[in-house]
Amino acid sequence: MQVDLNVDLGEGCAFDEPLLAQVSSANIACGWHAGDALTMHRVVGWALANGVAIGAHPSFPDRNNFGRSKMTLPPEEVFAGMLYQIGALAAMVRAQGGWLTHVKPHGALYNQAARDAQLAETIVAAIRAFDSDLAVYGLAGGELIAAAKAVGMRAVEEVFADRGYNADGSLVKRGTPGALIENEETVLAQTLTMVREGRVRAIDGTWVRIHAQTVCLHGDGPHALEFAQRIRGYLTAEGIRISAPV
C-alpha cells in the first residue's frame, strides 16, 4: 500500500525547505493568494533538490484574504487566470531542469470546485489546455475529480489529516465547530483509517466512504514540521509507502 503526502508551500510560512524532506508532492503558490516570483523560484529549487513532485497551487485573485473569499467569476476569467498562474510556475520549474506534474487549486477556488460542476469543468479545461498530462488534485469524491475523469485526465483524490468531514464527504467549514482536529492522536488515527480502510467518521458519527490517494499536510502553524515528521513516520511504521502518484 502507498499514499502521497502533499503540502502547500510558498505561502510565507517558516518551514518550506525542511518540510520538503517529509513529503512526496508540493503545491507551490503562484502569487495570487500568496508568494511571488522569487519565492516560487526558491521553493522550486528546494523541491527539485529533494526529489519532490511539483504542482501549481493557483487561486482566485484574492491576495488580501489569502484566497479564502468565495468568488463568482465568468468562466473565461477563471480559465485565463488558471493559465496565467500555471504558466508562471511551469516556467520556474522548466528553467531549473524539472517538470510540472500536477495542479491543485487553493482555498475558495478548491472548495467551490468540489461542489460546482461548471467551475470544476472550467478549471479542468484550463489545465488540459496547458498540458493534458498534468494530474488534477481535488477533494476526494468532489466535482473537480469527476470533471477530470470525464475528459480522461489523471485525477488524484485528496483527503485531509486534520480536518473534520460532513456526512456527504465535504469538509466542515472553517470557523465552525469540528472544522479542525487539534488532537494529534486523533489526526493520526483518522489518517490511517482513511488510507487503509477507505473511510472517515463524519462529525455526526456516521462513516463515509472515501478514496485517499493523497493526504494534505498543512505547512503553517508552529508545529507543522514536527507533525509532518510524525505522520510520515507513523504511516511508514504501518507499512505504507510514501510516494507521489505521478
VORO-949786 format. One line per 10 residues: number of its first residue (from 1); their letters; for each residue x, y, z of N, C-alpha, C. Coordinates in steps of 0.1 Angstrom, whole numbers. Each point is the difference from the previous one (the first is absolute). Layout:
NUM	a	X Y Z X Y Z X Y Z; ...;
This chain:
1	mqvdlnvdlg	8 -12 0 -8 12 0 9 12 0; -4 11 -8 7 12 0 -9 12 0; 5 11 4 -8 13 0 9 11 -2; -5 11 -6 7 12 -2 -2 9 12; 11 7 4 -2 11 10 3 13 -7; -9 9 0 2 13 -7 -1 12 10; 7 11 -3 0 11 8 -1 13 -9; -7 10 5 -1 13 -7 11 9 5; 8 4 -10 12 8 4 1 14 -8; 10 8 4 1 13 -6 -10 10 4;
11	egcafdepll	-5 -2 12 -11 8 6 5 9 11; 13 1 2 5 8 10 2 -6 14; 0 -14 0 2 -7 13 15 -3 1; 3 -3 13 15 -1 3 6 -14 -3; -8 -10 -4 6 -13 0 0 -6 -14; 0 8 -11 -1 -5 -13 11 -10 -4; 12 4 2 11 -9 -4 1 -13 8; -1 1 14 1 -13 7 -12 -9 -2; -12 6 -3 -12 -8 -2 2 -9 -13; 8 5 -9 1 -8 -13 7 -13 2;
21	aqvssaniac	7 -2 12 6 -13 3 -10 -10 5; -12 5 3 -10 -9 6 -11 -4 -9; -1 7 -12 -12 -2 -9 5 -6 -13; -10 -4 -8 3 -5 -14 -5 9 -11; -8 10 4 -5 9 -10 -2 14 6; 3 11 -7 -1 13 4 -9 8 -9; -9 8 6 -8 9 -8 4 15 3; 5 6 -10 7 13 2 -9 12 -4; -2 9 9 -8 12 -3 5 8 -11; -9 5 -9 3 6 -12 -1 15 0;
31	gwhagdaltm	-1 6 12 0 15 1 -13 6 2; -11 -7 -3 -13 7 1 -6 0 14; 3 -10 8 -4 1 14 12 1 10; 12 -4 -5 12 1 8 12 -2 -9; 12 4 5 12 -3 -8 3 11 -10; 11 -2 -6 5 9 -11 10 -7 -8; 5 7 -10 9 -7 -10 13 -6 7; 6 8 9 12 -5 7 -3 -12 9; -12 1 7 -3 -11 9 -3 -13 -9; -7 2 -11 -3 -12 -8 13 -6 -5;
41	hrvvgwalan	9 8 -5 13 -5 -5 7 -7 11; 1 5 12 7 -7 11 -6 -13 4; -13 0 1 -7 -12 5 1 -11 -11; -1 4 -13 2 -10 -10 14 -6 1; 10 8 2 13 -6 2 2 -9 11; -6 3 11 0 -9 12 -8 -13 -3; -11 1 -7 -8 -12 -3 8 -9 -9; 7 6 -10 8 -9 -10 11 -6 8; 6 7 9 11 -6 8 -4 -12 8; -13 0 4 -5 -10 9 -7 -11 -8;
51	gvaigahpsf	-1 1 -13 -6 -10 -8 -15 0 2; -6 11 3 -14 1 2 -8 4 -12; -11 -6 -3 -9 4 -11 -5 14 2; 0 8 -11 -4 14 1 -13 3 -7; -9 6 7 -13 4 -5 -2 15 1; -8 6 -9 -5 13 2 -11 1 9; -1 11 8 -10 2 10 -7 13 -3; -8 1 -10 -7 13 -4 -12 3 8; -4 12 0 -11 5 8 -9 10 -7; -10 5 6 -7 12 -4 9 11 2;
61	pdrnnfgrsk	-2 12 -7 9 12 2 -5 6 13; 5 -4 11 -5 4 14 12 0 10; 10 8 -3 12 0 9 -4 5 14; -9 10 0 -3 6 13 -6 -10 10; -7 -10 -5 -7 -10 8 6 -14 -1; 12 -1 -5 7 -12 -1 -7 -10 -9; -8 5 -9 -7 -9 -10 -12 -8 7; -4 5 11 -11 -7 7 -14 6 -1; -1 11 -8 -13 6 -2 -7 -6 -12; -13 -3 2 -8 -6 -11 -1 10 -11;
71	mtlppeevfa	2 -4 -12 -2 9 -12 -8 -7 -11; -7 8 -7 -7 -5 -12 5 8 -12; 8 -6 -8 7 6 -11 -5 -6 -13; 0 7 -11 -3 -6 -13 9 -11 -4; -5 -11 -6 9 -11 -4 13 4 -7; -1 10 -9 11 4 -8 11 6 9; -4 7 11 9 6 9 7 -11 8; -7 -10 5 6 -11 7 10 -7 -9; -4 -3 -12 8 -7 -10 13 8 -2; -1 13 -3 13 7 -2 8 1 12;
81	gmlyqigala	-6 2 12 8 1 12 7 -13 3; -6 -12 -2 7 -12 2 12 -2 -9; -2 4 -13 12 -1 -10 11 9 5; -4 12 4 10 10 5 9 -5 11; -7 -6 10 7 -5 12 8 -13 -3; -6 -9 -7 7 -12 -3 12 2 -8; -2 9 -10 12 3 -9 11 7 7; -3 8 10 11 7 8 8 -10 7; -7 -10 7 8 -10 8 7 -9 -9; -6 -4 -11 6 -10 -9 13 6 -6;
91	amvraqggwl	0 13 -2 13 7 -5 11 -2 10; -4 2 13 10 -1 11 6 -14 0; -9 -10 -1 4 -14 0 9 -4 -12; -5 4 -11 8 -3 -13 14 6 0; 1 12 5 12 7 0 11 -7 9; -5 -7 10 9 -7 9 1 -15 -3; -5 -4 -12 3 -14 -5 -11 -10 5; -11 5 5 -10 -10 5 -13 1 -9; -10 -6 5 -13 1 -7 -11 0 10; -11 6 -5 -12 1 9 -8 -13 -1;
101	thvkphgaly	-5 -5 11 -7 -13 0 -15 2 2; -4 10 7 -15 1 4 -4 14 3; -13 2 2 -6 12 4 -10 -2 11; 1 7 10 -10 0 11 -4 14 4; -13 3 -3 -5 13 3 1 3 15; -1 13 4 2 4 14 -13 6 5; -2 -2 13 -10 7 8 -14 0 -6; -6 12 -2 -14 0 -4 -1 -6 -14; 9 2 -9 0 -6 -13 -1 -15 1; 7 -6 9 0 -14 2 -13 -5 5;
111	nqaardaqla	-5 7 11 -12 -4 6 -12 2 -9; -1 11 -7 -11 2 -9 0 -10 -11; 12 -4 -5 1 -9 -11 -4 -14 4; 1 -3 13 -5 -13 5 -15 -2 -1; -7 12 0 -15 -1 0 -6 5 -14; 7 9 -7 -5 7 -11 5 -7 -13; -9 -7 -7 5 -8 -12 5 9 -11; -6 12 -2 4 8 -11 14 6 3; 2 4 12 13 6 4 10 -11 -1; -3 -12 4 10 -11 -1 3 -3 -14;
121	etivaairaf	-10 0 -9 3 -2 -14 9 10 -6; -2 13 4 8 11 -5 15 -2 4; 2 -3 13 13 -2 5 7 -12 -7; -7 -11 -2 6 -11 -7 3 3 -15; -9 8 -6 2 4 -14 13 8 -1; 3 9 9 12 8 0 12 -8 2; 0 -9 10 11 -9 2 3 -9 -12; -11 -5 -6 2 -9 -12 5 8 -12; -4 13 -1 5 8 -11 15 3 2; 4 1 12 15 3 2 8 -13 -2;
131	dsdlavygla	-5 -11 6 8 -13 -1 -10 -11 5; -4 -8 -10 -10 -11 4 7 -11 8; 13 0 1 6 -10 8 1 3 15; -4 13 4 0 4 14 -11 -8 7; 3 -3 13 -10 -6 8 -8 11 7; -12 -3 4 -9 10 6 -2 -5 15; 4 8 10 -2 -3 14 -13 7 4; -9 -8 6 -13 6 5 -5 -8 12; -10 5 6 -7 -6 12 -5 -14 -4; 3 -10 7 -5 -13 -3 -15 0 -2;
141	ggeliaaaka	-5 -6 -11 -14 -1 -3 -6 13 -5; 7 11 -1 -5 13 -4 -2 1 -15; -6 12 -4 -2 3 -14 12 1 -8; 11 6 6 12 1 -8 6 -13 -4; -1 -10 9 5 -13 -4 -9 -6 -11; -13 2 1 -9 -5 -10 3 6 -14; 2 13 0 3 8 -12 13 -5 -7; 10 -3 8 13 -5 -6 -2 -14 -6; -7 -8 8 -2 -14 -5 -9 0 -13; -9 10 -1 -9 0 -12 7 3 -13;
151	vgmraveevf	12 7 1 7 3 -12 13 -9 -1; 1 -10 8 11 -9 -1 13 5 7; -1 10 8 12 5 7 3 -8 13; 12 0 4 3 -7 13 -5 8 12; -8 -6 8 -6 7 11 5 -7 13; 5 9 9 6 -5 13 -9 4 11; -6 -9 7 -10 3 11 7 3 13; -3 12 5 7 5 12 -9 -1 13; 7 -3 11 -6 0 13 8 9 9; -6 3 11 7 10 9 1 -7 14;
161	adrgynadgs	13 0 5 3 -6 12 -7 6 12; 0 14 0 -5 7 12 -13 8 -2; -8 -4 -9 -13 6 -3 -11 -9 3; -11 6 5 -12 -7 2 -8 -2 -12; -8 -11 -1 -8 -3 -12 -15 0 3; -8 5 -10 -14 -1 1 -5 -14 -6; -12 -3 3 -5 -13 -4 -1 -2 -16; 1 11 -7 0 -1 -15 14 -1 -5; 10 0 8 14 -1 -4 7 13 -2; -7 11 2 6 14 -1 7 3 13;
171	lvkrgtpgal	8 10 0 7 5 12 -9 9 8; 1 -1 13 -7 9 9 6 14 -2; -8 10 -2 4 13 -3 9 6 11; 11 6 -4 9 6 10 -8 10 8; 4 1 13 -6 9 9 -13 -5 7; -3 -13 -3 -12 -6 6 5 -12 9; -7 -4 10 4 -11 9 3 -13 -8; 11 -6 2 4 -12 -6 7 1 -13; 3 13 -4 7 2 -13 14 -5 1; 7 3 11 14 -3 2 2 -10 11;
181	ieneetvlaq	8 -10 -2 2 -10 10 14 3 6; 0 3 13 12 5 6 7 -11 8; -6 -11 3 6 -11 8 8 -8 -10; 13 -1 2 9 -7 -9 -3 -15 -2; -3 -6 11 -3 -15 -1 -13 -2 -8; -10 9 1 -12 -1 -8 4 2 -15; 8 9 -3 4 3 -13 7 -13 -6; 9 -5 7 7 -12 -5 -9 -12 -2; -9 -2 9 -10 -11 -2 -9 2 -12; -5 13 -1 -8 3 -12 7 -2 -13;
191	tltmvregrv	12 4 -1 8 -2 -12 2 -15 -3; 4 -7 9 2 -15 -2 -13 -6 -5; -11 3 6 -13 -6 -3 -4 4 -14; 2 13 -4 -3 4 -14 9 -8 -10; 13 -1 3 9 -6 -10 -3 -15 -1; 0 -7 12 -1 -14 0 -14 -6 -2; -10 7 6 -14 -5 -1 -9 7 -10; 5 11 -5 -8 7 -10 -13 6 6; 1 5 12 -12 6 6 4 10 11; -9 9 3 3 10 11 -13 2 8;
201	raidgtwvri	1 3 13 -11 2 8 -4 15 -1; -12 3 -4 -5 14 -1 -3 5 14; -2 13 1 -3 6 13 -13 -4 6; -9 -6 -8 -13 -5 5 1 -14 5; 12 -6 -1 2 -13 4 -1 -11 -11; -5 3 -11 -1 -9 -11 13 -3 -7; 1 -11 -6 12 -3 -8 -2 3 -15; 10 6 -6 -1 5 -14 11 -7 -8; -4 -6 -11 11 -6 -9 8 11 -6; 13 -3 -1 9 11 -5 12 -7 -7;
211	haqtvclhgd	4 6 -11 12 -6 -7 12 9 2; 9 -5 8 12 8 4 12 -3 -8; 2 8 -10 12 -2 -8 12 9 4; -4 12 6 10 9 5 -6 7 12; 9 2 10 -3 6 13 6 14 0; -8 10 3 5 14 1 5 2 14; 12 5 1 6 5 13 2 15 -1; -5 7 10 0 14 0 14 5 4; 6 10 -8 13 4 3 1 12 10; -11 5 4 0 11 10 -2 -5 14;
221	gphalefaqr	2 9 9 -1 -3 14 13 -3 6; 2 2 13 13 -2 7 5 -14 0; -9 -10 -1 4 -14 1 -2 -8 -13; 0 7 -11 -2 -6 -13 11 -10 -3; 12 3 2 11 -9 -3 0 -12 8; -2 2 13 0 -12 9 -12 -9 -3; -11 6 -4 -12 -9 -3 3 -7 -13; 6 6 -10 3 -6 -13 9 -12 3; 10 2 8 10 -11 3 -7 -12 7; -10 4 9 -6 -11 7 -10 -8 -9;
231	irgyltaegi	-7 7 -8 -10 -7 -8 7 -9 -11; 11 5 -5 8 -8 -10 5 -12 7; 6 2 12 5 -12 8 -11 -10 4; -11 6 3 -12 -9 4 -4 -9 -11; -2 6 -12 -5 -7 -11 10 -10 -5; 13 4 0 11 -9 -4 0 -12 9; -1 2 13 0 -11 10 -12 -9 -2; -10 5 -6 -12 -9 -2 1 -7 -14; 12 1 -6 2 -7 -13 -5 7 -12; -3 13 1 -5 8 -11 11 8 -6;
241	risapv	3 -2 -13 11 7 -7 -5 14 -4; 9 10 2 -3 14 -4 6 2 -14; -9 3 -9 5 2 -14 -10 9 -8; 5 8 -8 -8 9 -9 -8 -9 -9; -13 3 -4 -8 -8 -9 3 2 -14; 9 10 -4 2 3 -14 15 0 -3;
